[in-house]
Amino acid sequence: MLFACFALLLVGLHLTVAPKVRLSQWQVHAESNAALEEALRWREGSLGLRLNDYEVARVGEVRYNVFGLAFVLISLVGTTLTTLTGGPPGTFYPPYYVAMVALPLVLAAYGAFRVQTRSSAWGAVLAGSLIVGTSLLHVLQRCGGAQGGSVNFINQVLAVTGLLIFAADFLGPRRMWPALLGLALAAWSRQMTAFYALPLLGMTFMGIPAGPNPKGRRGIVLVGLGVLAAVPLTLNTLKFGNPFETGYGRIYEGRTDSIGRSGQEKLFGLRYVPVHLRAMNTAFPSWDIRAGTLYPDVADVNGGSIWLTTPLLFAVLLTLPRWWKDRPRRWLMLATLPVIAGLACYHTTGAMGAGCYRYSLDFIPIWLVVIAPYVTTGRAAAWTLGCLAYSALYFNLLP
């Protein structure tokens, strides 16, 4: 049953999203991906970039990548494997790229939802719905193409994978090392997800059960979180001479577009909150008929309401009395609040004209894993299937 449902999940994804995601066209190039180029420079014993000039931090004449430490490490492995298997040096063989970015996402989603629902069938359904019925589909579409995958969208996919691994362990056996690996994958891809270290610290110091040998697991948590922080701080020091200088403020220097100008003025601020609240909660495309089918007009839409595009999320509110009684679930859900607050204060929504709010992927996987046991039983199951069908249709109609 376990493998049969996973095989059906793969078939279902192929039938529904293959024409949009086009895994056969996935590729990544050092010339357009600063994280991949940084991996190549590491192999040469350097940190400075030579090929990329867009959204890089400049220190004098030297350029540095500031995005995606996780993808730098993955690219280091991928380019090494490509060379060892006879591929051109300095390239990331596309099948390896797919195997290291797309496949882990499907495996992590299926595993996380299967453990929470205790059902292989529902694990496959919810894993498929996360990919087909959220902004994740929009993100996956931009991980390939002739120009190569954008590091920003690749980071989003890696962060979702990390959050699924993190949540599955935190709400399951709590062995802690899988949770830490998941958190590292997420935080080293999307920095705001580092707030999910809070429930780990809460478990360590405030008595959330940690399974057998709690003292040993506390040690694992503290060492793991230390490494998670020390690696980027060390890189910041090597690049900018200050462990707390990330270089983000430098990537907008000299730009005249609206995002560049806002980034130069203020990276984070309360003045950006209303824009994010609209983009996340109320933005929605207008609809018309084109070529005989429904067409969502997203030309002037900034973002997309998570509630109107993925109505299953209303179950977060409807099931609140149930998950609130479960302390690990409650801590995990509360940890999404500083993530959402941080995103709301960021100078761009990252969703201009998209019809969806992709930053929501920094917390939606957590929400769905938490509520999974409550939306797949009894009368809720039919409502859940209806919501998933609607979301799959909506995101497949997006241009």
C-alpha positions in Angstrom: 0.0 0.0 0.0 2.8 2.4 0.9 4.6 2.1 -2.5 1.4 1.7 -4.5 0.0 5.0 -3.2 3.3 6.8 -3.8 3.4 5.4 -7.4 -0.2 6.7 -7.8 0.9 10.1 -6.5 3.7 10.3 -9.1 1.2 9.3 -11.9 -1.3 11.8 -10.7 1.3 14.6 -10.6 2.5 13.6 -14.1 -1.1 13.8 -15.5 -2.0 17.1 -13.8 1.1 19.3 -13.6 3.7 17.8 -16.0 2.7 20.2 -18.8 3.2 23.2 -16.5 6.2 22.1 -14.5 8.1 20.4 -17.4 10.7 18.5 -15.5 12.3 17.5 -18.7 13.2 21.1 -19.3 14.6 21.7 -15.8 18.2 23.0 -15.9 20.3 25.5 -14.0 23.3 27.6 -15.2 26.1 29.3 -13.3 25.7 32.4 -15.5 22.2 33.0 -14.2 22.3 31.4 -10.7 24.6 33.0 -8.2 24.3 30.1 -5.8 25.5 27.6 -8.4 28.4 29.9 -9.3 29.3 30.2 -5.7 29.6 26.4 -5.4 32.0 26.5 -8.4 34.1 29.2 -6.8 34.3 27.2 -3.6 35.9 24.4 -5.6 38.5 27.0 -6.7 39.0 28.2 -3.1 37.3 31.5 -3.6 34.0 33.2 -2.6 33.8 36.0 -5.2 31.7 35.7 -8.3 32.7 36.3 -11.9 29.7 35.5 -14.0 26.7 37.0 -12.1 25.9 40.6 -11.9 22.2 40.8 -10.8 21.1 40.8 -7.2 24.7 40.2 -5.9 26.4 42.1 -3.1 29.4 44.2 -4.0 32.4 45.0 -1.8 34.5 47.2 -4.0 35.1 45.3 -7.2 34.2 41.9 -5.7 30.7 40.4 -6.0 29.2 37.9 -3.6 26.1 35.7 -3.6 23.8 36.3 -0.7 21.1 33.8 -1.5 20.6 30.1 -0.9 23.4 28.5 1.2 21.5 25.3 0.9 21.5 25.4 -2.9 25.2 26.2 -2.8 25.8 23.0 -0.9 23.5 21.0 -3.2 25.2 22.5 -6.3 28.6 21.5 -4.9 27.4 17.9 -4.7 25.6 18.1 -8.1 28.5 19.6 -10.0 30.9 17.1 -8.4 28.7 14.2 -9.4 28.4 15.6 -12.9 32.2 15.8 -13.2 32.7 12.3 -11.8 30.2 10.8 -14.2 31.9 12.3 -17.3 29.8 15.5 -17.6 31.3 18.9 -18.6 33.1 20.5 -15.6 31.2 23.4 -14.0 27.8 22.1 -15.0 24.9 20.6 -13.0 23.5 17.7 -15.0 19.7 18.2 -15.3 18.7 14.8 -14.0 20.8 15.3 -10.9 19.2 18.7 -10.5 15.7 17.2 -10.7 16.7 14.3 -8.3 18.1 16.8 -5.7 15.4 19.4 -5.8 12.1 18.0 -7.1 12.1 14.4 -5.9 12.9 15.2 -2.2 9.9 17.5 -2.2 7.5 14.8 -3.2 9.1 12.2 -0.8 9.0 14.7 2.1 5.4 15.7 1.4 4.2 12.1 1.1 6.1 11.0 4.2 4.9 13.9 6.4 1.2 13.6 5.5 1.2 9.8 5.6 2.6 9.8 9.2 0.1 12.5 10.3 -2.9 10.8 8.8 -1.7 7.2 9.3 -3.0 6.6 5.8 -1.0 6.0 2.6 -4.0 7.1 0.5 -4.5 10.4 2.3 -0.8 10.9 2.5 -0.7 10.8 -1.3 -3.8 13.0 -1.7 -2.5 15.8 0.7 1.0 15.6 -0.8 -0.4 16.1 -4.3 -2.7 18.9 -3.1 0.3 20.8 -1.6 2.0 20.7 -5.0 -1.0 21.2 -7.2 -3.2 23.3 -5.0 -0.9 26.0 -3.5 1.5 28.6 -4.7 4.1 25.8 -4.9 2.9 25.0 -8.4 3.6 28.5 -9.5 7.1 28.3 -7.9 7.9 24.9 -9.5 7.2 26.3 -13.0 10.0 28.7 -12.5 12.7 26.2 -11.5 13.6 25.4 -15.1 13.5 26.8 -18.6 16.0 27.8 -21.2 17.5 30.5 -18.9 17.8 28.0 -16.0 16.1 27.9 -12.6 15.9 31.1 -10.6 17.7 30.8 -7.2 14.7 32.5 -5.5 12.2 29.9 -6.6 14.6 27.0 -6.1 15.1 28.3 -2.5 11.4 28.3 -2.0 11.1 24.7 -3.1 14.0 23.6 -0.8 12.5 25.5 2.1 9.1 23.7 1.7 11.0 20.4 1.7 12.9 21.3 4.8 9.7 22.5 6.6 8.0 19.2 5.8 10.9 17.2 7.2 11.1 19.4 10.2 7.3 19.2 11.0 7.2 15.4 10.4 9.9 14.8 13.0 8.7 17.4 15.5 5.1 16.1 15.5 6.3 12.5 15.3 9.2 10.6 16.8 11.1 13.7 17.7 14.5 12.2 17.1 15.6 15.8 16.6 18.4 15.2 14.0 15.8 15.0 11.1 14.1 18.1 12.5 17.4 19.9 12.6 18.3 18.8 9.0 14.9 20.0 7.8 15.3 23.3 9.6 18.8 23.8 8.2 17.5 23.2 4.7 14.7 25.7 5.2 16.6 28.4 7.0 19.6 28.2 4.7 17.1 28.8 1.8 14.5 31.1 3.3 16.0 32.9 6.3 12.7 33.9 7.9 12.0 30.2 8.6 14.8 30.3 11.2 12.0 31.3 13.6 11.0 27.6 13.7 14.0 27.1 16.0 11.7 28.5 18.7 9.6 25.4 19.2 12.8 23.3 19.3 14.2 25.6 22.0 10.8 25.4 23.8 10.9 21.7 23.7 14.5 21.7 25.1 13.9 24.2 28.0 10.2 24.2 28.7 9.4 20.5 29.0 7.8 19.5 25.7 8.3 15.7 25.6 11.3 14.8 23.5 10.8 11.0 23.3 13.3 8.6 24.9 16.6 9.9 26.2 15.5 13.6 26.5 18.8 14.8 27.8 20.6 13.4 24.7 18.1 15.1 22.5 18.5 18.4 24.2 22.2 18.2 23.4 21.5 17.4 19.8 19.2 20.4 19.6 21.7 22.8 21.1 24.6 21.6 19.0 22.5 21.5 15.8 21.1 25.0 16.3 24.7 26.2 17.0 25.9 24.8 13.7 22.8 26.1 11.9 23.8 29.7 13.0 27.5 29.3 12.9 27.9 28.4 9.2 26.1 31.5 7.7 27.7 33.8 10.3 31.1 32.5 9.3 30.4 33.1 5.6 29.2 36.6 6.4 32.4 37.3 8.2 34.5 36.0 5.3 32.6 38.0 2.7 31.8 41.2 4.5 34.0 41.3 7.6 31.0 41.2 10.0 29.1 38.0 11.1 25.8 40.0 11.1 26.2 41.6 7.7 24.2 39.5 5.3 24.8 41.6 2.2 21.1 41.9 1.5 21.1 45.6 1.7 23.8 45.8 -1.0 21.9 43.9 -3.7 19.7 46.9 -4.6 22.5 49.4 -5.0 22.2 51.3 -8.2 18.7 49.9 -9.2 15.9 52.2 -10.3 13.0 49.7 -10.4 10.3 49.9 -7.7 11.6 46.9 -5.8 15.1 48.2 -5.9 14.1 51.6 -4.7 12.1 50.3 -1.8 15.0 48.0 -0.9 17.4 50.9 -0.9 15.1 52.9 1.4 14.2 50.3 3.9 14.4 46.5 3.8 11.9 45.9 6.6 9.3 48.3 7.9 5.7 48.5 9.2 4.8 50.6 6.2 4.9 47.4 4.1 2.4 45.6 6.3 -0.8 46.8 4.5 0.5 45.7 1.1 1.3 42.2 2.4 -2.0 41.9 4.2 -3.9 42.6 1.0 -1.6 40.4 -1.1 -2.0 37.5 1.4 -5.6 37.8 2.3 -7.8 39.6 -0.2 -6.0 39.9 -3.6 -7.8 37.8 -6.3 -7.8 37.9 -10.1 -10.7 38.9 -12.2 -12.1 36.3 -14.6 -13.2 36.2 -18.2 -13.6 33.7 -21.0 -10.7 33.3 -23.4 -10.4 30.6 -26.1 -13.5 29.0 -24.7 -12.2 28.5 -21.2 -12.0 30.4 -17.9 -9.1 32.8 -17.7 -7.8 34.6 -14.6 -6.5 38.1 -15.3 -3.6 38.7 -13.0 -2.0 41.6 -14.8 -2.8 44.1 -12.0 -3.0 41.7 -9.1 -0.3 41.8 -6.4 -0.4 38.4 -4.7 -3.3 36.1 -4.2 -5.5 35.4 -1.1 -4.4 32.2 0.5 -8.0 31.7 1.7 -9.6 32.2 -1.7 -7.0 30.1 -3.6 -6.5 27.4 -0.9 -9.8 27.3 1.1 -8.6 24.2 3.0 -6.7 26.6 5.1 -10.0 27.7 6.7 -9.7 24.4 8.6 -6.8 26.0 10.6 -9.4 28.1 12.2 -12.2 25.5 12.4 -9.9 22.9 14.0 -8.2 25.4 16.4 -9.8 23.9 19.6 -8.4 20.5 18.6 -4.8 21.3 17.7 -4.5 23.9 20.5 -4.9 21.0 23.0 -1.8 19.3 21.5 1.2 21.1 22.9 3.7 20.3 20.1 1.1 21.3 17.5 0.3 24.5 19.4 4.0 25.4 19.6 4.5 24.8 15.9 1.5 26.9 14.9 2.5 29.7 17.2 6.0 29.7 15.6 4.4 30.6 12.3 3.3 33.9 13.7 6.8 35.6 13.8 7.4 34.2 10.4 4.2 35.8 9.1 5.0 39.0 10.9 8.5 39.1 9.4 7.2 38.5 5.9 4.6 41.3 6.3 7.3 43.8 7.1 9.5 42.9 4.1 9.8 45.5 1.4 8.3 43.3 -1.4 5.7 40.7 -1.6 7.5 38.7 -4.2 4.2 38.1 -5.9 3.6 41.0 -8.3 1.1 39.9 -10.9 1.2 36.3 -9.9 -2.3 35.5 -8.7 -0.8 33.8 -5.6 1.3 34.8 -2.6 4.4 32.6 -2.8 5.8 33.8 0.5 3.0 31.9 2.2 4.9 28.7 1.5 7.0 29.7 4.5 4.1 28.7 6.7 1.4 26.9 4.7 3.3 23.5 4.9 3.3 23.7 8.7 -0.4 24.6 8.8 -1.3 21.7 6.5 0.8 19.1 8.4 -0.7 20.2 11.7 -4.3 20.0 10.6 -3.9 16.8 8.5 -5.3 14.4 11.1 -8.4 16.5 11.5 -9.4 17.1 7.9 -9.2 13.5 6.7 -11.7 11.8 8.9 -15.5 11.7 9.2 -17.6 14.4 7.5 -14.5 16.6 7.1 -13.0 14.3 4.4 -15.6 15.2 1.7 -15.2 18.9 2.4 -11.4 18.5 2.2 -11.6 16.7 -1.2 -13.9 19.5 -2.5 -11.4 22.2 -1.4 -8.5 20.3 -2.9 -10.3 20.0 -6.3 -11.1 23.7 -6.3 -7.5 24.7 -5.5 -6.1 22.3 -8.1 -8.4 23.8 -10.8 -7.5 27.4 -9.8 -3.7 27.0 -9.8 -3.8 25.0 -13.1 -5.7 27.9 -14.7 -3.1 30.5 -13.7 -1.1 31.6 -16.7 
